[in-house]
């Protein structure tokens, strides 16, 4: 089975998060998928959270990679950055303006994890095309983390 893989270099600038979201939407279309499908909305949100973490917590460039199997298998998202620090999921308070990213990733993805890579790390997740990993919609996941 051939897996299509594309990647985007992301500069150490918070404005790059929006560019990453637009790029992912364009990839969904390029792969011939419905950009309004629930998995596409999940994909954009998860990419946004992982790229935000990489840019904000390292202050260095990162690499975003999508692996798209042609069959109905899960999509894989990878973000490699230059920090060797482990991702630290936390539970944000209701009034917090940040701190929900990895919690959303965990709720929306079938699987996620990380491993050291060179002097940095690679954070990855898999998204089922049939829906969110835990059966959560993006709206439900946002409500649970609010």
C-alpha positions in Angstrom: 0.0 0.0 0.0 1.4 3.4 -1.0 1.1 6.2 1.5 1.1 9.8 0.2 3.2 12.0 2.4 3.6 15.8 2.2 5.4 18.2 4.5 5.5 21.9 5.3 8.4 23.8 6.9 7.0 26.1 9.6 8.9 29.1 10.7 9.2 30.1 14.4 6.4 32.7 14.1 2.8 32.4 15.5 1.4 33.6 12.2 2.6 30.3 10.7 -0.2 28.5 12.5 -2.8 30.1 10.2 -0.6 29.2 7.2 -0.4 25.6 8.4 -4.2 25.4 8.6 -4.7 26.8 5.1 -2.1 24.3 3.8 -3.9 21.4 5.4 -7.2 22.5 3.9 -5.5 22.6 0.5 -4.0 19.1 1.0 -7.5 17.7 1.9 -8.7 19.0 -1.5 -5.6 17.8 -3.3 -6.1 14.3 -1.9 -9.6 14.4 -3.3 -11.4 14.4 0.0 -14.4 16.4 1.1 -13.1 19.4 3.0 -16.4 19.6 4.9 -16.1 16.0 6.2 -15.9 15.7 10.0 -12.3 14.2 9.8 -11.2 17.3 7.8 -12.4 19.7 10.6 -10.7 17.5 13.1 -7.5 17.4 11.1 -7.3 21.2 10.8 -7.9 21.7 14.5 -5.3 19.0 15.5 -2.7 20.5 13.2 -3.4 24.0 14.6 -2.9 22.7 18.2 0.3 20.8 17.4 1.9 23.5 15.3 1.0 26.1 17.9 2.7 24.1 20.6 5.8 23.6 18.5 6.1 27.3 17.6 5.3 28.8 21.0 7.2 26.4 23.2 10.4 26.1 21.2 10.7 29.4 19.5 12.3 27.5 16.5 11.1 26.2 13.2 9.3 23.0 12.9 8.2 20.5 10.3 4.6 19.5 9.7 4.1 16.2 7.9 0.8 14.5 6.8 0.7 10.8 5.8 -2.4 9.9 3.9 -3.0 6.2 3.1 -5.1 5.7 0.0 -7.4 3.2 1.7 -9.7 4.0 4.6 -6.8 3.9 7.2 -6.1 6.6 9.6 -4.3 9.9 8.7 -1.1 10.5 10.5 0.0 14.0 11.5 3.6 14.6 12.7 5.2 17.7 14.0 9.0 17.7 14.5 10.5 20.4 16.5 13.9 21.3 18.1 13.0 20.8 21.7 13.8 17.6 23.5 11.2 18.4 26.2 8.3 16.0 26.4 4.9 17.4 25.6 3.1 18.0 28.9 -0.7 17.6 28.7 -2.5 19.7 31.3 -6.0 20.4 32.3 -6.8 24.1 31.9 -9.1 25.9 34.3 -12.4 27.3 32.8 -10.9 30.8 32.8 -7.6 29.9 31.2 -6.9 31.2 27.7 -4.5 28.4 26.8 -3.5 24.9 27.9 -6.1 22.8 26.1 -4.2 21.8 23.0 -3.0 18.3 23.9 -6.2 17.6 25.7 -8.1 18.3 22.4 -5.6 16.1 20.5 -6.2 13.2 23.0 -10.0 13.6 22.7 -10.1 13.9 18.9 -7.5 11.4 17.8 -7.5 7.6 17.7 -3.9 7.6 19.0 -1.2 10.1 19.8 2.3 10.1 21.2 5.8 11.5 20.9 9.4 10.3 20.8 12.8 11.9 20.9 14.3 12.6 17.4 17.9 13.8 17.2 18.1 16.8 19.5 14.4 17.4 19.4 11.2 15.4 19.3 8.4 14.3 17.0 4.8 14.5 18.2 2.4 12.4 16.2 -1.3 11.5 16.1 -3.6 9.5 14.0 -7.1 10.5 12.9 -9.7 8.0 11.7 -11.5 9.3 8.6 -14.7 7.8 9.8 -14.8 10.2 12.8 -12.8 11.3 15.8 -10.8 8.7 17.7 -12.9 8.9 20.9 -16.2 9.4 19.1 -16.0 13.2 19.9 -16.9 15.8 17.4 -14.8 19.0 17.4 -17.7 20.9 19.0 -18.1 18.2 21.7 -14.3 18.2 22.4 -14.2 22.0 22.7 -17.1 21.9 25.2 -15.4 19.3 27.3 -12.2 21.3 27.5 -13.9 24.7 28.2 
